[in-house]
């Protein structure tokens, strides 16, 4: 909104030329998202408490979690509101990728919100069935992937980390591949959201990492120098990534241990989906395995646990899945698990950024 209404006036007021710069809008978009979360957080938490929308703790989990029973959840609506508002204020709304990302927030936000609504407001034992939720995710993922595929400056080749001259073209099959990335990331972030600040911390790290990838991809000279696929419209994604990081920081203020609020599916499902979409748009799809390596590890731990349990008819690899519960049951304090997982996420992000030069 600022870009559309204020930048055209730079011919009369030279100072307004600053709204043209992606870096400026990224910083202030992030600060705006942070302030929205920070200022509205106490009000949202009180409203959730009044509506008795509290976390339900499973009795078969770590006993240390029983104290979290009743902690307000569905805090993801605060994150989504801050993302939407900050994007409307600071984003270039004429950019087709920005529109696609906002649509991703709406579609996957609907899944997360309605799933939480059925459990927390309607007090059902479960929200969507696993099949129903996954079907919706696949359907919405295909819609987003198809819209990206139709983008005028998009191509269907893959960027393979460490190999600058190897870029296989998937053609029409890029659509199901992109859908897999989006849906897979959505579920991986959702599985990681099991401890105070565990998911949002690495998510902030991943957002900042993709902010740099997007900026490089959208900058002609940087892209050419670093042998990165130049996508002119992708530069605007930096603003969205800054907003994601800002909203994450604002939410972390209340989600840090001991958490005053949880994001619930309302936050984790759309946040994962938008991160996967950004990876596709910036042509760093495979790189997401490194940037979001912590989310991948958490998801794989569940897949391994369930598969091994079925194959061996009752045996387990981990004490409990996802992986963070395994370490809790080994005796690690919750704070130790969280901080060490954050350290892993930061390390993986640094490794991924190094690939800009190692090619």
C-alpha positions in Angstrom: 0.0 0.0 0.0 2.8 2.4 0.9 4.6 1.4 -2.3 1.5 1.9 -4.5 0.4 5.2 -3.0 3.6 6.9 -1.8 6.3 5.9 -4.2 4.5 7.5 -7.3 4.7 10.8 -5.4 8.5 10.7 -5.4 8.5 13.0 -8.4 7.1 15.7 -6.1 8.7 14.7 -2.8 12.1 13.2 -3.4 12.3 11.6 0.1 9.5 9.2 -0.9 11.9 7.6 -3.4 13.0 5.5 -0.4 9.9 3.3 -0.8 11.3 2.0 -4.0 14.1 0.1 -2.2 13.4 -3.5 -1.2 15.9 -3.3 1.7 14.0 -0.4 3.3 10.6 -2.1 2.9 12.0 -5.4 4.2 13.3 -3.8 7.4 10.2 -1.8 8.1 7.9 -4.6 7.0 9.6 -6.8 9.6 9.4 -4.2 12.3 5.7 -3.6 11.6 4.9 -7.3 11.8 6.9 -7.5 15.0 5.1 -4.6 16.6 1.7 -5.9 15.6 2.4 -9.2 17.3 4.0 -7.6 20.3 1.3 -5.0 20.9 -1.7 -7.3 20.1 -0.3 -10.4 21.8 -1.6 -9.6 25.4 -5.1 -8.9 24.0 -5.2 -12.0 21.9 -4.0 -14.2 24.8 -6.7 -12.7 27.1 -9.4 -13.3 24.5 -8.2 -16.9 24.0 -8.3 -17.4 27.8 -11.8 -16.0 28.1 -13.0 -18.3 25.3 -11.3 -21.2 27.1 -9.3 -22.1 24.1 -6.5 -24.0 25.8 -3.9 -26.6 24.8 -5.0 -30.3 25.3 -2.0 -32.4 26.5 -1.9 -36.1 25.7 -1.4 -38.3 28.7 1.0 -40.6 26.8 3.5 -37.7 26.3 6.3 -36.5 28.6 4.8 -35.9 32.1 6.6 -32.5 32.3 4.1 -31.3 29.7 1.1 -31.7 31.9 1.7 -28.3 33.4 1.0 -26.8 29.9 -2.6 -28.0 30.0 -4.9 -25.1 29.3 -2.3 -22.8 27.9 -4.0 -20.6 25.2 -3.5 -22.0 21.7 -4.6 -20.9 18.2 -2.1 -18.0 18.6 -1.3 -18.6 14.9 -4.1 -16.2 14.1 -2.0 -13.4 15.6 1.0 -14.3 13.3 -1.2 -14.5 10.2 -2.8 -11.2 10.9 0.5 -9.5 11.4 1.8 -11.1 8.1 -1.2 -10.0 6.2 -1.3 -6.5 7.5 2.4 -5.8 7.2 2.4 -7.2 3.6 -0.5 -5.0 2.6 1.4 -2.0 4.0 4.9 -2.7 2.8 4.7 -5.2 -0.1 4.4 -4.5 -3.8 0.9 -5.8 -4.3 1.2 -5.8 -8.0 3.9 -8.4 -7.8 2.3 -11.8 -8.8 4.5 -13.7 -6.4 3.3 -11.6 -3.4 -0.3 -12.4 -4.4 0.5 -16.1 -4.6 2.1 -16.0 -1.1 -0.9 -14.2 0.4 -3.2 -16.8 -1.2 -1.0 -19.5 0.4 -1.5 -17.9 3.8 -5.3 -17.8 3.2 -5.7 -21.4 1.9 -3.5 -23.2 4.4 -4.5 -20.8 7.2 -8.1 -22.0 6.6 -7.0 -25.6 7.1 -5.1 -24.8 10.3 -7.8 -22.5 11.7 -10.7 -24.9 11.0 -8.8 -27.8 12.4 -8.1 -25.9 15.6 -11.7 -24.6 15.7 -13.2 -28.1 15.6 -11.0 -29.1 18.6 -10.8 -26.0 20.7 -14.1 -24.3 20.1 -16.4 -27.2 19.2 -14.5 -29.4 21.7 -14.2 -32.4 19.5 -11.7 -35.1 20.2 -10.0 -34.2 16.9 -10.3 -31.7 14.1 -9.9 -32.8 10.5 -9.3 -36.5 9.9 -5.7 -37.1 8.8 -7.0 -38.1 5.4 -9.2 -35.0 5.1 -6.5 -32.6 6.2 -3.9 -34.2 3.8 -6.4 -34.1 0.9 -7.1 -30.4 1.4 -3.3 -29.7 1.6 -2.7 -31.6 -1.6 -5.6 -29.8 -3.3 -4.4 -26.3 -2.2 -0.8 -27.2 -2.8 -1.6 -28.1 -6.5 -3.4 -24.8 -6.9 -0.5 -22.8 -5.6 2.0 -24.8 -7.6 -0.1 -24.3 -10.8 -0.2 -20.6 -10.3 3.6 -20.5 -9.8 4.0 -22.6 -13.0 1.9 -20.0 -14.9 4.1 -17.1 -13.8 5.6 -15.3 -16.7 9.2 -15.4 -15.4 9.1 -18.9 -14.0 10.8 -22.0 -15.5 10.5 -25.6 -14.5 14.1 -26.4 -14.0 15.6 -27.3 -10.6 18.5 -25.7 -8.9 20.8 -28.3 -7.4 23.0 -27.1 -4.5 26.8 -27.2 -5.2 26.2 -27.8 -9.0 25.8 -24.7 -11.1 25.6 -26.4 -14.4 23.2 -29.2 -13.5 19.6 -28.1 -13.7 17.1 -30.8 -14.8 13.9 -29.6 -16.4 10.8 -31.3 -14.9 8.4 -29.7 -17.4 4.7 -30.2 -16.4 5.9 -32.5 -13.6 7.2 -29.5 -11.8 3.6 -28.9 -10.6 3.3 -32.1 -8.4 6.9 -31.6 -7.3 6.2 -28.1 -6.1 3.1 -29.3 -4.4 5.2 -31.9 -2.6 7.6 -29.2 -1.4 4.8 -27.0 -0.1 2.7 -29.7 1.6 5.8 -31.5 3.0 7.1 -28.3 4.5 3.7 -27.5 6.0 3.5 -30.8 7.8 7.2 -30.7 8.8 6.8 -27.4 10.6 3.5 -28.6 12.2 5.3 -31.7 13.6 8.1 -29.6 15.0 5.7 -27.3 16.9 5.8 -29.4 20.1 7.9 -27.3 22.6 7.9 -23.7 23.7 9.5 -21.7 20.8 10.9 -24.8 19.2 9.2 -24.3 15.8 9.2 -20.5 15.6 12.9 -20.1 16.4 14.2 -22.1 13.4 11.4 -20.7 11.3 12.8 -17.2 11.9 16.2 -18.5 10.9 14.9 -20.0 7.7 13.0 -16.9 6.9 16.1 -14.7 7.1 18.0 -17.2 5.0 15.4 -17.2 2.3 15.3 -13.4 2.5 18.9 -13.4 1.4 18.3 -16.0 -1.3 15.4 -14.0 -2.7 17.3 -10.7 -2.7 20.2 -12.3 -4.6 17.8 -14.0 -7.1 16.1 -10.7 -7.8 19.3 -8.6 -8.1 20.8 -8.8 -11.6 24.4 -8.2 -10.6 24.4 -10.4 -7.5 22.7 -13.2 -9.4 25.1 -13.1 -12.3 28.2 -12.9 -10.0 27.0 -15.8 -7.8 25.6 -17.9 -10.7 22.1 -17.9 -9.2 19.0 -18.1 -11.4 17.9 -14.5 -11.9 14.2 -14.0 -11.2 13.4 -10.3 -11.3 10.1 -10.5 -9.5 11.5 -12.7 -6.8 13.3 -9.8 -5.2 10.1 -8.6 -3.7 9.9 -11.9 -1.8 12.6 -10.5 0.5 10.0 -8.2 1.9 7.7 -11.1 2.7 10.6 -13.0 4.3 11.5 -10.0 6.5 7.8 -9.8 7.5 7.8 -13.5 8.4 10.9 -13.1 10.5 9.4 -10.0 12.2 6.1 -11.7 13.0 8.0 -14.7 14.3 10.1 -12.6 16.7 6.9 -10.9 17.9 5.2 -14.2 18.6 8.4 -15.7 20.2 8.1 -13.0 22.9 5.0 -14.8 24.2 5.9 -18.3 23.0 9.3 -18.5 24.7 9.6 -20.9 27.6 7.4 -21.0 29.6 5.0 -20.2 26.8 2.0 -17.9 27.3 0.5 -19.0 24.1 0.9 -21.7 21.4 0.5 -21.1 17.7 -1.5 -24.4 17.1 -2.3 -25.6 13.6 -3.6 -22.1 12.8 0.1 -21.0 12.7 2.3 -24.0 11.9 0.4 -25.3 8.9 0.3 -22.0 6.9 3.8 -20.9 8.0 5.2 -24.2 6.7 3.3 -23.8 3.5 4.5 -20.3 2.8 8.1 -21.3 3.5 7.8 -24.1 1.0 6.2 -21.7 -1.5 9.1 -19.2 -1.1 11.6 -22.0 -1.7 9.8 -22.9 -5.0 9.5 -19.3 -6.1 13.2 -18.5 -5.4 14.3 -21.7 -7.2 15.9 -23.0 -4.0 13.5 -26.0 -3.6 16.1 -28.6 -2.8 18.1 -26.2 -0.6 15.1 -26.3 1.7 16.3 -29.7 2.8 19.3 -27.9 4.3 17.7 -24.6 5.4 14.8 -26.4 7.0 16.9 -29.4 7.9 15.6 -29.4 11.5 12.0 -29.6 10.2 13.1 -32.4 7.9 14.7 -34.3 10.8 11.6 -34.0 12.9 9.4 -35.2 10.1 11.7 -38.1 9.3 11.7 -39.2 12.9 8.0 -39.6 12.8 8.1 -41.5 9.5 10.8 -43.8 10.8 9.1 -44.4 14.1 5.7 -45.2 12.6 7.2 -47.4 9.8 9.4 -49.4 12.1 6.6 -49.9 14.6 4.4 -51.4 11.8 7.2 -53.5 10.4 8.3 -55.0 13.7 4.8 -55.1 15.1 5.3 -53.0 18.2 9.0 -52.0 18.4 10.3 -48.5 18.4 13.5 -46.7 17.2 13.0 -43.6 19.4 11.5 -43.4 22.9 8.9 -41.1 21.4 8.4 -39.1 18.1 8.8 -36.4 17.0 12.5 -36.4 17.9 12.3 -33.5 20.5 10.2 -35.8 22.7 12.9 -38.5 22.4 15.5 -36.2 24.0 13.0 -35.1 26.7 12.4 -38.7 27.7 16.2 -39.2 27.8 16.3 -36.5 30.6 17.1 -33.3 28.7 15.3 -30.3 30.1 12.9 -28.7 27.6 15.0 -25.5 27.4 18.1 -27.5 26.5 16.3 -29.3 23.7 15.0 -26.0 22.3 18.3 -24.1 22.4 20.3 -27.0 20.9 17.8 -27.5 18.1 18.0 -23.7 17.5 21.8 -24.1 17.2 21.3 -26.9 14.7 19.0 -24.7 12.7 21.4 -21.8 12.6 24.3 -24.1 11.6 22.3 -25.5 8.8 21.3 -22.1 7.6 25.0 -21.0 7.5 25.9 -24.1 5.5 23.1 -23.3 3.0 24.3 -19.8 2.5 27.8 -21.1 1.8 26.4 -22.8 -1.3 26.1 -19.4 -2.9 29.9 -19.5 -3.4 30.5 -23.3 -3.4 29.4 -24.3 -6.9 
